[in-house]
Amino acid sequence: MEIKELKAIARTVRCDIVKMINIAGSGHPGGSLSAADLLAGLYFGGIMKVDPKNPDWEDRDRFILSKGHVAPVIYSVLARKGFFPVEELWTLRRFGSILQGHPHKQSTPGLDCSSGSLGQGLSITNGIAIAMKKQNRDVRVYCMIGDGELDEGQIWEAVMTAAQHKLDNVCAIVDYNHVQLDGTTEEIKDMGDLVQKWHDFGWNVIELDGHDMAQIVKAYEMAAAFKGKPSVLIANTVKGKGVSFMENDCNWHGTAPSDQQLERALMEIGA
Amino acid sequence: MKRVPMRDGYGKALLELCAQPDNKIMVLDADVAKSTRTVWIRDQYPEHFMDMGISEQDMVGTAAGLALGGMIPFCSTYAVFLAGRAWDQIRTTVCYNNLGVKLGGAHAGISVGPDGATHQALEDVALTRVLPHMTVIVPCDAEETRKATLAMAKRPGPCYVRFGREAVPVVTDENTEFEIGKAREVRDGSDVTVIANGAMVYEAVMAAEKLAGENISVRVLDMHTVKPLDTEAVVRAARETGAIVTAEEHQLAGGLGSAVAECLATLFPTPMEMVAVNDTFGQSGAPQELMDHYGLNAENIAAKIRQAMERKR
Protein backbone atom coordinates (compact mmCIF):
# COMPACT_ATOMS: atom_id res chain seq x y z
CA MET A 1 0.00 0.00 0.00
CA GLU A 2 1.22 3.50 -0.88
CA ILE A 3 2.30 5.85 1.91
CA LYS A 4 -0.49 8.21 0.84
CA GLU A 5 -3.08 5.48 1.34
CA LEU A 6 -1.63 4.52 4.71
CA LYS A 7 -1.91 8.13 5.81
CA ALA A 8 -5.55 8.17 4.74
CA ILE A 9 -6.23 5.02 6.79
CA ALA A 10 -4.56 6.61 9.81
CA ARG A 11 -6.86 9.63 9.43
CA THR A 12 -9.89 7.33 9.31
CA VAL A 13 -8.66 5.55 12.43
CA ARG A 14 -8.24 8.90 14.23
CA CYS A 15 -11.79 9.90 13.31
CA ASP A 16 -13.08 6.51 14.55
CA ILE A 17 -11.23 6.99 17.85
CA VAL A 18 -12.71 10.37 18.74
CA LYS A 19 -16.16 9.37 17.51
CA MET A 20 -16.15 6.08 19.45
CA ILE A 21 -15.10 7.76 22.67
CA ASN A 22 -17.60 10.59 22.21
CA ILE A 23 -20.45 8.09 21.77
CA ALA A 24 -19.25 5.90 24.65
CA GLY A 25 -18.93 8.94 26.91
CA SER A 26 -15.63 7.64 28.31
CA GLY A 27 -12.32 6.21 27.10
CA HIS A 28 -8.73 7.17 26.37
CA PRO A 29 -8.24 9.41 23.32
CA GLY A 30 -4.72 10.79 24.01
CA GLY A 31 -2.74 7.55 23.80
CA SER A 32 -5.03 6.13 21.11
CA LEU A 33 -4.27 9.07 18.83
CA SER A 34 -0.51 8.90 19.46
CA ALA A 35 -0.50 5.21 18.45
CA ALA A 36 -2.74 5.55 15.37
CA ASP A 37 0.00 5.88 12.73
CA LEU A 38 2.09 3.07 14.23
CA LEU A 39 -0.82 0.62 14.16
CA ALA A 40 -2.13 1.70 10.76
CA GLY A 41 1.37 1.07 9.40
CA LEU A 42 1.62 -2.29 11.15
CA TYR A 43 -1.71 -3.71 9.94
CA PHE A 44 -1.96 -2.05 6.51
CA GLY A 45 1.68 -1.52 5.51
CA GLY A 46 2.26 -5.17 4.57
CA ILE A 47 3.91 -5.94 7.92
CA MET A 48 1.47 -8.04 9.98
CA LYS A 49 0.64 -11.41 8.47
CA VAL A 50 -3.07 -11.81 9.38
CA ASP A 51 -6.25 -13.08 7.77
CA PRO A 52 -9.48 -11.34 8.85
CA LYS A 53 -11.47 -14.32 7.54
CA ASN A 54 -9.49 -16.68 9.76
CA PRO A 55 -8.62 -14.73 12.93
CA ASP A 56 -7.32 -17.84 14.73
CA TRP A 57 -4.97 -18.91 11.92
CA GLU A 58 -2.05 -20.60 13.72
CA ASP A 59 0.68 -19.06 11.59
CA ARG A 60 -0.55 -15.47 11.81
CA ASP A 61 1.65 -12.79 13.32
CA ARG A 62 0.50 -11.66 16.76
CA PHE A 63 -0.08 -8.23 18.26
CA ILE A 64 -0.28 -7.62 22.02
CA LEU A 65 -1.57 -4.25 23.17
CA SER A 66 0.21 -3.99 26.49
CA LYS A 67 -1.15 -0.47 27.06
CA GLY A 68 -4.66 -1.88 26.98
CA HIS A 69 -6.44 1.39 27.77
CA VAL A 70 -5.94 2.56 24.17
CA ALA A 71 -8.34 -0.16 23.03
CA PRO A 72 -10.15 2.26 20.64
CA VAL A 73 -7.15 2.43 18.30
CA ILE A 74 -6.84 -1.35 17.91
CA TYR A 75 -10.63 -1.74 17.63
CA SER A 76 -10.71 0.77 14.78
CA VAL A 77 -7.74 -0.86 13.02
CA LEU A 78 -9.29 -4.36 13.33
CA ALA A 79 -12.66 -3.14 12.06
CA ARG A 80 -11.11 -1.30 9.11
CA LYS A 81 -9.04 -4.42 8.36
CA GLY A 82 -12.29 -6.40 8.14
CA PHE A 83 -12.25 -8.50 11.32
CA PHE A 84 -15.73 -7.23 12.25
CA PRO A 85 -18.24 -4.65 10.94
CA VAL A 86 -17.32 -0.97 11.41
CA GLU A 87 -20.78 -0.34 12.95
CA GLU A 88 -19.66 -2.31 16.03
CA LEU A 89 -17.27 0.55 16.83
CA TRP A 90 -20.16 2.71 17.96
CA THR A 91 -21.07 0.17 20.68
CA LEU A 92 -17.76 0.62 22.55
CA ARG A 93 -18.07 0.13 26.33
CA ARG A 94 -21.80 -0.58 26.15
CA PHE A 95 -23.43 -3.51 27.94
CA GLY A 96 -23.20 -6.59 25.72
CA SER A 97 -20.76 -4.99 23.25
CA ILE A 98 -18.03 -7.03 21.57
CA LEU A 99 -15.80 -4.05 22.38
CA GLN A 100 -15.01 -4.04 26.10
CA GLY A 101 -13.49 -0.99 27.80
CA HIS A 102 -10.16 -2.78 27.76
CA PRO A 103 -9.28 -5.55 25.27
CA HIS A 104 -10.93 -8.92 25.92
CA LYS A 105 -9.72 -11.61 23.54
CA GLN A 106 -12.84 -13.75 23.79
CA SER A 107 -15.12 -10.82 22.91
CA THR A 108 -13.40 -9.33 19.86
CA PRO A 109 -12.33 -11.11 16.65
CA GLY A 110 -8.70 -10.36 15.80
CA LEU A 111 -7.48 -9.67 19.33
CA ASP A 112 -4.58 -11.90 20.33
CA CYS A 113 -4.80 -11.31 24.08
CA SER A 114 -6.77 -9.52 26.78
CA SER A 115 -4.92 -6.68 28.46
CA GLY A 116 -5.51 -3.68 30.68
CA SER A 117 -3.42 -4.24 33.78
CA LEU A 118 -0.24 -2.45 32.73
CA GLY A 119 3.21 -3.98 32.48
CA GLN A 120 2.23 -7.49 31.41
CA GLY A 121 2.19 -7.48 27.62
CA LEU A 122 5.87 -7.97 26.89
CA SER A 123 6.04 -11.14 29.04
CA ILE A 124 3.08 -12.54 27.08
CA THR A 125 4.76 -11.53 23.83
CA ASN A 126 7.94 -13.37 24.82
CA GLY A 127 5.98 -16.49 25.72
CA ILE A 128 4.26 -16.58 22.33
CA ALA A 129 7.60 -15.92 20.61
CA ILE A 130 9.24 -18.83 22.44
CA ALA A 131 6.32 -21.12 21.62
CA MET A 132 6.61 -20.20 17.92
CA LYS A 133 10.34 -20.88 17.88
CA LYS A 134 9.82 -24.23 19.66
CA GLN A 135 7.32 -25.21 16.95
CA ASN A 136 9.46 -23.84 14.11
CA ARG A 137 6.74 -21.44 13.06
CA ASP A 138 7.77 -18.33 11.16
CA VAL A 139 5.69 -15.94 13.25
CA ARG A 140 6.54 -12.46 14.50
CA VAL A 141 5.06 -11.06 17.70
CA TYR A 142 4.49 -7.32 18.10
CA CYS A 143 3.88 -5.59 21.41
CA MET A 144 2.90 -1.97 21.95
CA ILE A 145 3.99 -0.48 25.27
CA GLY A 146 3.23 2.99 26.63
CA ASP A 147 6.08 5.14 27.88
CA GLY A 148 4.28 5.67 31.20
CA GLU A 149 3.88 1.91 31.33
CA LEU A 150 7.66 1.59 31.50
CA ASP A 151 7.27 2.56 35.19
CA GLU A 152 6.15 -1.05 35.72
CA GLY A 153 9.00 -3.31 36.87
CA GLN A 154 7.66 -6.35 35.04
CA ILE A 155 8.42 -4.68 31.71
CA TRP A 156 12.12 -4.70 32.57
CA GLU A 157 11.97 -8.32 33.71
CA ALA A 158 10.54 -9.15 30.30
CA VAL A 159 13.08 -6.94 28.53
CA MET A 160 15.81 -9.11 30.06
CA THR A 161 13.99 -12.35 29.23
CA ALA A 162 13.71 -11.43 25.54
CA ALA A 163 17.41 -10.55 25.38
CA GLN A 164 18.46 -13.67 27.31
CA HIS A 165 16.64 -15.94 24.87
CA LYS A 166 17.57 -13.91 21.75
CA LEU A 167 13.93 -13.55 20.71
CA ASP A 168 14.47 -11.94 17.32
CA ASN A 169 10.84 -12.67 16.43
CA VAL A 170 9.82 -10.09 19.05
CA CYS A 171 9.25 -6.47 18.07
CA ALA A 172 8.32 -4.07 20.87
CA ILE A 173 6.98 -0.62 20.06
CA VAL A 174 7.28 2.12 22.67
CA ASP A 175 4.75 4.88 22.10
CA TYR A 176 7.04 7.62 23.43
CA ASN A 177 4.56 10.49 23.80
CA HIS A 178 6.03 11.77 27.09
CA VAL A 179 2.65 12.13 28.82
CA GLN A 180 1.00 9.82 31.35
CA LEU A 181 -2.18 10.21 33.40
CA ASP A 182 -0.89 12.56 36.10
CA GLY A 183 1.60 14.59 34.06
CA THR A 184 4.69 14.23 31.89
CA THR A 185 6.85 11.14 32.15
CA GLU A 186 9.78 13.41 33.03
CA GLU A 187 7.90 14.92 36.00
CA ILE A 188 6.69 11.60 37.36
CA LYS A 189 9.46 9.05 36.78
CA ASP A 190 12.12 10.33 34.42
CA MET A 191 13.48 7.50 32.28
CA GLY A 192 16.55 9.38 31.12
CA ASP A 193 18.02 8.14 27.84
CA LEU A 194 15.43 5.58 26.78
CA VAL A 195 17.26 4.57 23.60
CA GLN A 196 20.45 3.89 25.55
CA LYS A 197 18.54 1.96 28.22
CA TRP A 198 17.04 -0.54 25.75
CA HIS A 199 20.39 -0.76 23.98
CA ASP A 200 22.14 -1.56 27.26
CA PHE A 201 19.57 -4.27 27.97
CA GLY A 202 20.69 -6.04 24.79
CA TRP A 203 18.05 -5.01 22.26
CA ASN A 204 18.29 -3.82 18.67
CA VAL A 205 16.96 -0.26 19.01
CA ILE A 206 15.36 1.67 16.17
CA GLU A 207 14.41 5.29 16.88
CA LEU A 208 11.88 6.95 14.65
CA ASP A 209 9.23 9.63 14.22
CA GLY A 210 6.09 7.69 15.11
CA HIS A 211 3.95 9.92 12.91
CA ASP A 212 6.03 9.62 9.73
CA MET A 213 4.46 6.75 7.80
CA ALA A 214 7.49 6.11 5.58
CA GLN A 215 9.74 5.85 8.64
CA ILE A 216 7.22 3.59 10.39
CA VAL A 217 7.07 1.03 7.58
CA LYS A 218 10.85 1.09 7.15
CA ALA A 219 11.39 0.59 10.91
CA TYR A 220 9.16 -2.52 10.96
CA GLU A 221 11.06 -3.91 7.97
CA MET A 222 14.42 -3.23 9.61
CA ALA A 223 13.25 -4.96 12.79
CA ALA A 224 12.09 -8.01 10.84
CA ALA A 225 15.43 -8.26 9.06
CA PHE A 226 17.49 -8.07 12.25
CA LYS A 227 18.60 -11.46 13.59
CA GLY A 228 19.94 -12.57 16.97
CA LYS A 229 18.31 -9.95 19.19
CA PRO A 230 14.81 -8.66 19.88
CA SER A 231 14.03 -5.28 18.32
CA VAL A 232 12.34 -2.25 19.81
CA LEU A 233 10.94 0.76 18.01
CA ILE A 234 11.30 3.85 20.16
CA ALA A 235 8.65 5.89 18.41
CA ASN A 236 8.68 9.61 19.16
CA THR A 237 5.03 10.59 19.21
CA VAL A 238 2.68 13.32 20.37
CA LYS A 239 -0.09 12.44 22.80
CA GLY A 240 -3.43 13.40 21.24
CA LYS A 241 -1.78 13.77 17.80
CA GLY A 242 -4.03 15.31 15.17
CA VAL A 243 -6.40 17.14 17.50
CA SER A 244 -4.78 20.43 18.51
CA PHE A 245 -6.58 20.90 21.82
CA MET A 246 -5.75 17.34 22.93
CA GLU A 247 -2.07 17.40 22.02
CA ASN A 248 0.49 17.09 24.85
CA ASP A 249 -2.19 17.52 27.51
CA CYS A 250 -2.49 14.84 30.21
CA ASN A 251 -6.09 15.91 30.82
CA TRP A 252 -6.97 14.19 27.54
CA HIS A 253 -5.47 10.87 28.70
CA GLY A 254 -8.87 9.54 29.68
CA THR A 255 -11.55 12.10 28.87
CA ALA A 256 -14.31 11.88 26.27
CA PRO A 257 -14.83 14.81 23.88
CA SER A 258 -18.19 16.62 23.95
CA ASP A 259 -20.27 16.86 20.76
CA GLN A 260 -18.80 20.30 19.96
CA GLN A 261 -15.28 19.09 20.67
CA LEU A 262 -15.89 16.05 18.46
CA GLU A 263 -16.99 18.27 15.58
CA ARG A 264 -13.84 20.35 15.90
CA ALA A 265 -11.65 17.24 16.21
CA LEU A 266 -13.13 15.64 13.07
CA MET A 267 -12.60 18.89 11.15
CA GLU A 268 -8.96 19.09 12.22
CA ILE A 269 -8.24 15.44 11.35
CA GLY A 270 -10.05 15.85 8.05
CA ALA A 271 -10.71 12.32 6.88
CA MET B 1 4.99 -45.27 57.52
CA LYS B 2 6.93 -44.05 54.50
CA ARG B 3 7.38 -40.27 54.40
CA VAL B 4 8.08 -38.43 51.14
CA PRO B 5 7.91 -34.70 50.31
CA MET B 6 4.95 -33.90 48.06
CA ARG B 7 7.21 -31.88 45.78
CA ASP B 8 8.84 -35.17 44.76
CA GLY B 9 5.48 -36.20 43.33
CA TYR B 10 5.32 -32.93 41.40
CA GLY B 11 8.79 -33.47 39.92
CA LYS B 12 8.07 -37.11 39.05
CA ALA B 13 4.88 -36.17 37.22
CA LEU B 14 6.69 -33.50 35.20
CA LEU B 15 9.31 -36.08 34.20
CA GLU B 16 6.55 -38.42 33.05
CA LEU B 17 4.91 -35.64 31.05
CA CYS B 18 8.18 -34.63 29.38
CA ALA B 19 8.88 -38.27 28.47
CA GLN B 20 5.73 -38.46 26.31
CA PRO B 21 6.41 -38.20 22.57
CA ASP B 22 5.60 -34.86 20.89
CA ASN B 23 4.48 -33.32 24.18
CA LYS B 24 3.93 -29.57 24.47
CA ILE B 25 5.13 -29.27 28.06
CA MET B 26 7.25 -26.31 29.17
CA VAL B 27 8.45 -26.11 32.77
CA LEU B 28 9.28 -22.65 34.11
CA ASP B 29 10.88 -21.87 37.43
CA ALA B 30 11.94 -18.70 39.24
CA ASP B 31 15.39 -19.64 40.54
CA VAL B 32 14.18 -22.25 43.03
CA ALA B 33 14.34 -25.28 40.73
CA LYS B 34 16.12 -27.41 43.30
CA SER B 35 13.42 -26.74 45.88
CA THR B 36 10.50 -27.37 43.54
CA ARG B 37 12.20 -30.41 41.93
CA THR B 38 11.92 -28.90 38.47
CA VAL B 39 15.70 -29.23 38.42
CA TRP B 40 14.97 -32.83 37.37
CA ILE B 41 13.50 -31.45 34.15
CA ARG B 42 16.42 -29.06 33.69
CA ASP B 43 18.82 -32.00 33.89
CA GLN B 44 16.89 -34.56 31.83
CA TYR B 45 14.80 -32.48 29.41
CA PRO B 46 16.56 -29.11 29.09
CA GLU B 47 14.58 -28.26 25.94
CA HIS B 48 11.42 -28.32 28.07
CA PHE B 49 12.84 -26.13 30.84
CA MET B 50 13.34 -22.40 31.35
CA ASP B 51 14.71 -20.72 34.43
CA MET B 52 13.11 -17.28 34.38
CA GLY B 53 15.23 -15.91 37.22
CA ILE B 54 13.79 -14.21 40.27
CA SER B 55 10.91 -12.65 38.36
CA GLU B 56 7.66 -14.41 39.16
CA GLN B 57 5.44 -11.87 37.41
CA ASP B 58 7.39 -12.25 34.18
CA MET B 59 7.32 -16.04 34.59
CA VAL B 60 3.53 -16.16 34.78
CA GLY B 61 3.16 -13.72 31.87
CA THR B 62 5.59 -15.74 29.76
CA ALA B 63 3.67 -18.90 30.61
CA ALA B 64 0.48 -17.18 29.45
CA GLY B 65 2.17 -16.44 26.13
CA LEU B 66 3.35 -20.04 25.84
CA ALA B 67 -0.24 -21.21 26.40
CA LEU B 68 -1.48 -18.74 23.75
CA GLY B 69 1.14 -20.27 21.45
CA GLY B 70 -0.20 -23.79 21.94
CA MET B 71 2.11 -25.11 24.69
CA ILE B 72 1.25 -26.51 28.15
CA PRO B 73 3.32 -24.45 30.59
CA PHE B 74 3.93 -25.33 34.24
CA CYS B 75 5.14 -22.49 36.50
CA SER B 76 6.71 -23.33 39.80
CA THR B 77 8.06 -21.38 42.73
CA TYR B 78 7.21 -20.95 46.39
CA ALA B 79 3.46 -20.59 46.82
CA VAL B 80 3.76 -17.16 48.47
CA PHE B 81 5.60 -15.74 45.48
CA LEU B 82 3.37 -17.43 42.92
CA ALA B 83 -0.17 -16.91 44.19
CA GLY B 84 0.82 -13.74 46.06
CA ARG B 85 3.48 -11.90 44.08
CA ALA B 86 2.04 -12.76 40.68
CA TRP B 87 -1.65 -12.62 41.59
CA ASP B 88 -2.59 -9.83 39.20
CA GLN B 89 -0.83 -11.67 36.37
CA ILE B 90 -2.72 -14.85 37.30
CA ARG B 91 -6.00 -12.94 37.49
CA THR B 92 -5.93 -10.66 34.49
CA THR B 93 -3.63 -12.43 32.07
CA VAL B 94 -4.12 -16.13 32.87
CA CYS B 95 -7.68 -16.40 34.18
CA TYR B 96 -9.37 -13.59 32.23
CA ASN B 97 -7.96 -15.12 29.04
CA ASN B 98 -8.85 -18.60 30.39
CA LEU B 99 -5.40 -19.92 29.49
CA GLY B 100 -4.09 -23.40 30.26
CA VAL B 101 -1.32 -22.23 32.56
CA LYS B 102 -0.51 -24.78 35.28
CA LEU B 103 0.77 -23.35 38.56
CA GLY B 104 2.72 -25.34 41.14
CA GLY B 105 2.90 -23.58 44.51
CA ALA B 106 5.70 -25.18 46.52
CA HIS B 107 6.68 -24.83 50.20
CA ALA B 108 3.08 -24.03 51.06
CA GLY B 109 1.74 -23.89 54.60
CA ILE B 110 3.22 -23.35 58.03
CA SER B 111 5.34 -26.52 57.81
CA VAL B 112 8.02 -24.80 55.74
CA GLY B 113 9.26 -24.04 59.24
CA PRO B 114 12.46 -22.15 60.07
CA ASP B 115 12.23 -19.70 57.14
CA GLY B 116 9.41 -18.02 59.06
CA ALA B 117 6.27 -16.13 58.15
CA THR B 118 7.52 -14.49 54.93
CA HIS B 119 7.82 -17.91 53.30
CA GLN B 120 4.80 -19.64 54.84
CA ALA B 121 1.96 -19.43 52.32
CA LEU B 122 -1.29 -19.46 54.29
CA GLU B 123 -3.35 -17.41 51.84
CA ASP B 124 -2.74 -19.02 48.45
CA VAL B 125 -5.89 -21.15 48.36
CA ALA B 126 -8.03 -18.09 49.13
CA LEU B 127 -6.22 -16.04 46.49
CA THR B 128 -6.65 -18.60 43.73
CA ARG B 129 -10.09 -19.87 44.70
CA VAL B 130 -11.78 -16.52 44.00
CA LEU B 131 -10.65 -16.47 40.36
CA PRO B 132 -13.10 -17.49 37.61
CA HIS B 133 -11.95 -20.47 35.48
CA MET B 134 -9.36 -21.52 38.11
CA THR B 135 -9.03 -25.08 39.45
CA VAL B 136 -7.45 -25.37 42.93
CA ILE B 137 -5.94 -28.64 44.18
CA VAL B 138 -4.38 -29.42 47.57
CA PRO B 139 -3.15 -33.03 47.46
CA CYS B 140 -2.52 -35.07 50.61
CA ASP B 141 0.77 -36.82 49.80
CA ALA B 142 3.48 -37.26 47.16
CA GLU B 143 1.54 -39.86 45.17
CA GLU B 144 -1.59 -37.74 45.03
CA THR B 145 0.51 -34.73 44.04
CA ARG B 146 1.88 -36.78 41.15
CA LYS B 147 -1.61 -37.72 40.01
CA ALA B 148 -2.90 -34.16 40.44
CA THR B 149 -0.04 -32.81 38.32
CA LEU B 150 -0.71 -35.33 35.56
CA ALA B 151 -4.42 -34.53 35.67
CA MET B 152 -3.74 -30.79 35.44
CA ALA B 153 -1.81 -31.27 32.21
CA LYS B 154 -4.91 -32.80 30.62
CA ARG B 155 -7.41 -30.33 32.07
CA PRO B 156 -8.16 -27.23 29.98
CA GLY B 157 -7.82 -23.81 31.63
CA PRO B 158 -5.79 -22.51 34.56
CA CYS B 159 -4.96 -24.85 37.46
CA TYR B 160 -3.20 -24.31 40.78
CA VAL B 161 -1.70 -27.12 42.88
CA ARG B 162 -0.10 -26.41 46.26
CA PHE B 163 2.22 -28.67 48.20
CA GLY B 164 4.53 -28.54 51.19
CA ARG B 165 8.25 -28.83 51.68
CA GLU B 166 8.46 -31.51 54.38
CA ALA B 167 8.38 -35.26 54.01
CA VAL B 168 4.85 -36.31 54.96
CA PRO B 169 3.28 -39.78 55.29
CA VAL B 170 2.35 -41.43 52.01
CA VAL B 171 -1.27 -42.47 52.52
CA THR B 172 -2.24 -43.32 48.94
CA ASP B 173 -0.67 -45.59 46.34
CA GLU B 174 -0.66 -45.72 42.58
CA ASN B 175 -3.97 -47.61 42.53
CA THR B 176 -5.83 -45.07 44.68
CA GLU B 177 -8.43 -43.30 42.60
CA PHE B 178 -7.94 -39.62 41.83
CA GLU B 179 -10.25 -37.38 39.89
CA ILE B 180 -10.20 -33.58 39.94
CA GLY B 181 -13.36 -32.30 41.63
CA LYS B 182 -14.23 -35.61 43.28
CA ALA B 183 -13.68 -36.09 47.01
CA ARG B 184 -12.02 -39.32 48.11
CA GLU B 185 -13.55 -41.12 51.06
CA VAL B 186 -10.59 -42.20 53.16
CA ARG B 187 -12.67 -43.74 55.93
CA ASP B 188 -16.38 -44.22 56.44
CA GLY B 189 -18.15 -43.09 59.59
CA SER B 190 -21.60 -42.08 60.82
CA ASP B 191 -21.27 -39.56 63.68
CA VAL B 192 -19.27 -36.75 62.12
CA THR B 193 -17.26 -36.04 58.95
CA VAL B 194 -13.82 -34.47 58.79
CA ILE B 195 -13.23 -32.78 55.45
CA ALA B 196 -9.49 -32.27 55.12
CA ASN B 197 -6.84 -31.69 52.51
CA GLY B 198 -3.05 -31.58 52.27
CA ALA B 199 -1.08 -33.02 55.16
CA MET B 200 -4.17 -32.64 57.38
CA VAL B 201 -5.74 -35.72 55.79
CA TYR B 202 -3.31 -37.95 57.66
CA GLU B 203 -3.93 -36.02 60.89
CA ALA B 204 -7.67 -36.45 60.40
CA VAL B 205 -7.26 -40.21 60.06
CA MET B 206 -5.18 -40.27 63.24
CA ALA B 207 -7.92 -38.34 65.05
CA ALA B 208 -10.57 -40.72 63.71
CA GLU B 209 -8.63 -43.76 64.88
CA LYS B 210 -8.24 -42.27 68.32
CA LEU B 211 -11.93 -41.48 68.62
CA ALA B 212 -12.94 -44.95 67.38
CA GLY B 213 -11.75 -46.17 70.78
CA GLU B 214 -14.35 -43.84 72.37
CA ASN B 215 -17.11 -45.21 70.16
CA ILE B 216 -17.23 -42.11 67.93
CA SER B 217 -17.52 -43.03 64.28
CA VAL B 218 -15.68 -40.48 62.10
CA ARG B 219 -15.88 -40.25 58.33
CA VAL B 220 -12.84 -38.68 56.65
CA LEU B 221 -12.97 -37.08 53.22
CA ASP B 222 -9.82 -36.11 51.33
CA MET B 223 -11.07 -32.93 49.64
CA HIS B 224 -8.05 -32.51 47.41
CA THR B 225 -9.96 -30.25 45.02
CA VAL B 226 -11.07 -27.03 46.69
CA LYS B 227 -12.39 -25.69 43.40
CA PRO B 228 -14.56 -27.00 41.85
CA LEU B 229 -15.77 -28.29 45.22
CA ASP B 230 -17.45 -31.69 45.33
CA THR B 231 -20.65 -30.25 46.81
CA GLU B 232 -22.46 -33.55 46.42
CA ALA B 233 -19.98 -35.30 48.75
CA VAL B 234 -20.14 -32.39 51.22
CA VAL B 235 -23.94 -32.37 51.39
CA ARG B 236 -24.08 -36.17 51.59
CA ALA B 237 -21.65 -36.10 54.52
CA ALA B 238 -23.68 -33.42 56.26
CA ARG B 239 -26.93 -35.30 55.74
CA GLU B 240 -25.56 -38.68 56.79
CA THR B 241 -23.34 -37.67 59.72
CA GLY B 242 -24.94 -34.40 60.89
CA ALA B 243 -21.75 -32.56 61.80
CA ILE B 244 -18.71 -31.36 59.86
CA VAL B 245 -15.14 -30.47 60.80
CA THR B 246 -12.77 -29.02 58.20
CA ALA B 247 -8.98 -29.20 58.51
CA GLU B 248 -6.38 -27.40 56.41
CA GLU B 249 -2.89 -25.92 56.62
CA HIS B 250 -4.09 -22.47 55.58
CA GLN B 251 -5.77 -19.35 56.91
CA LEU B 252 -9.27 -19.98 58.15
CA ALA B 253 -10.61 -17.15 55.98
CA GLY B 254 -11.06 -18.10 52.37
CA GLY B 255 -9.75 -21.67 52.35
CA LEU B 256 -11.28 -25.15 52.36
CA GLY B 257 -13.36 -24.46 55.47
CA SER B 258 -14.83 -21.37 53.88
CA ALA B 259 -15.62 -23.27 50.69
CA VAL B 260 -17.41 -26.01 52.65
CA ALA B 261 -19.25 -23.40 54.75
CA GLU B 262 -20.41 -21.57 51.61
CA CYS B 263 -21.76 -24.85 50.31
CA LEU B 264 -23.50 -25.97 53.50
CA ALA B 265 -24.91 -22.55 54.42
CA THR B 266 -26.86 -22.49 51.18
CA LEU B 267 -27.59 -26.18 50.58
CA PHE B 268 -27.73 -27.96 53.94
CA PRO B 269 -26.99 -25.91 57.10
CA THR B 270 -25.08 -28.14 59.50
CA PRO B 271 -23.07 -27.64 62.74
CA MET B 272 -19.50 -27.07 61.69
CA GLU B 273 -16.06 -26.50 63.23
CA MET B 274 -12.85 -25.49 61.47
CA VAL B 275 -9.21 -26.36 62.04
CA ALA B 276 -6.97 -23.77 60.38
CA VAL B 277 -4.61 -20.91 61.16
CA ASN B 278 -6.82 -18.19 62.59
CA ASP B 279 -5.91 -14.71 61.33
CA THR B 280 -2.28 -14.67 62.36
CA PHE B 281 1.07 -14.91 60.62
CA GLY B 282 3.37 -17.83 61.31
CA GLN B 283 6.87 -17.73 62.76
CA SER B 284 10.14 -19.63 62.71
CA GLY B 285 10.30 -23.05 64.30
CA ALA B 286 10.56 -26.75 63.57
CA PRO B 287 7.73 -27.92 61.28
CA GLN B 288 6.07 -30.22 63.81
CA GLU B 289 6.50 -27.64 66.57
CA LEU B 290 4.63 -25.10 64.42
CA MET B 291 1.89 -27.52 63.39
CA ASP B 292 1.28 -28.26 67.08
CA HIS B 293 1.44 -24.60 68.12
CA TYR B 294 -1.21 -23.58 65.57
CA GLY B 295 -3.38 -26.60 66.31
CA LEU B 296 -2.84 -28.28 62.97
CA ASN B 297 -2.73 -31.79 64.40
CA ALA B 298 -4.82 -34.85 65.22
CA GLU B 299 -5.33 -33.75 68.81
CA ASN B 300 -6.96 -30.46 67.85
CA ILE B 301 -9.03 -32.13 65.13
CA ALA B 302 -10.32 -34.57 67.78
CA ALA B 303 -11.21 -31.66 70.06
CA LYS B 304 -13.11 -29.94 67.24
CA ILE B 305 -14.90 -33.19 66.45
CA ARG B 306 -16.20 -33.34 70.03
CA GLN B 307 -17.30 -29.69 69.81
CA ALA B 308 -19.11 -30.31 66.55
CA MET B 309 -20.89 -33.34 68.01
CA GLU B 310 -22.00 -31.30 71.03
CA ARG B 311 -23.67 -28.90 68.64
CA LYS B 312 -25.61 -31.68 66.93
CA ARG B 313 -27.96 -31.93 69.88
Boltz contact constraints between the chains, C-beta under 6 A:
constraints:
  - contact:
      token1: [A, 105]
      token2: [B, 97]
      max_distance: 6.0
  - contact:
      token1: [A, 114]
      token2: [B, 96]
      max_distance: 6.0
  - contact:
      token1: [A, 114]
      token2: [B, 97]
      max_distance: 6.0
  - contact:
      token1: [A, 117]
      token2: [B, 88]
      max_distance: 6.0
  - contact:
      token1: [A, 117]
      token2: [B, 92]
      max_distance: 6.0
  - contact:
      token1: [A, 120]
      token2: [B, 61]
      max_distance: 6.0
  - contact:
      token1: [A, 120]
      token2: [B, 89]
      max_distance: 6.0
  - contact:
      token1: [A, 120]
      token2: [B, 93]
      max_distance: 6.0
  - contact:
      token1: [A, 123]
      token2: [B, 58]
      max_distance: 6.0
  - contact:
      token1: [A, 123]
      token2: [B, 61]
      max_distance: 6.0
  - contact:
      token1: [A, 123]
      token2: [B, 62]
      max_distance: 6.0
  - contact:
      token1: [A, 124]
      token2: [B, 61]
      max_distance: 6.0
  - contact:
      token1: [A, 124]
      token2: [B, 64]
      max_distance: 6.0
  - contact:
      token1: [A, 124]
      token2: [B, 65]
      max_distance: 6.0
  - contact:
      token1: [A, 126]
      token2: [B, 62]
      max_distance: 6.0
  - contact:
      token1: [A, 126]
      token2: [B, 65]
      max_distance: 6.0
  - contact:
      token1: [A, 127]
      token2: [B, 62]
      max_distance: 6.0
  - contact:
      token1: [A, 127]
      token2: [B, 64]
      max_distance: 6.0
  - contact:
      token1: [A, 127]
      token2: [B, 65]
      max_distance: 6.0
  - contact:
      token1: [A, 127]
      token2: [B, 66]
      max_distance: 6.0
  - contact:
      token1: [A, 128]
      token2: [B, 65]
      max_distance: 6.0
  - contact:
      token1: [A, 128]
      token2: [B, 68]
      max_distance: 6.0
  - contact:
      token1: [A, 128]
      token2: [B, 69]
      max_distance: 6.0
  - contact:
      token1: [A, 131]
      token2: [B, 66]
      max_distance: 6.0
  - contact:
      token1: [A, 131]
      token2: [B, 69]
      max_distance: 6.0
  - contact:
      token1: [A, 131]
      token2: [B, 70]
      max_distance: 6.0
  - contact:
      token1: [A, 131]
      token2: [B, 71]
      max_distance: 6.0
  - contact:
      token1: [A, 132]
      token2: [B, 69]
      max_distance: 6.0
  - contact:
      token1: [A, 154]
      token2: [B, 57]
      max_distance: 6.0
  - contact:
      token1: [A, 154]
      token2: [B, 58]
      max_distance: 6.0
  - contact:
      token1: [A, 157]
      token2: [B, 55]
      max_distance: 6.0
  - contact:
      token1: [A, 157]
      token2: [B, 58]
      max_distance: 6.0
  - contact:
      token1: [A, 158]
      token2: [B, 58]
      max_distance: 6.0
  - contact:
      token1: [A, 161]
      token2: [B, 58]
      max_distance: 6.0
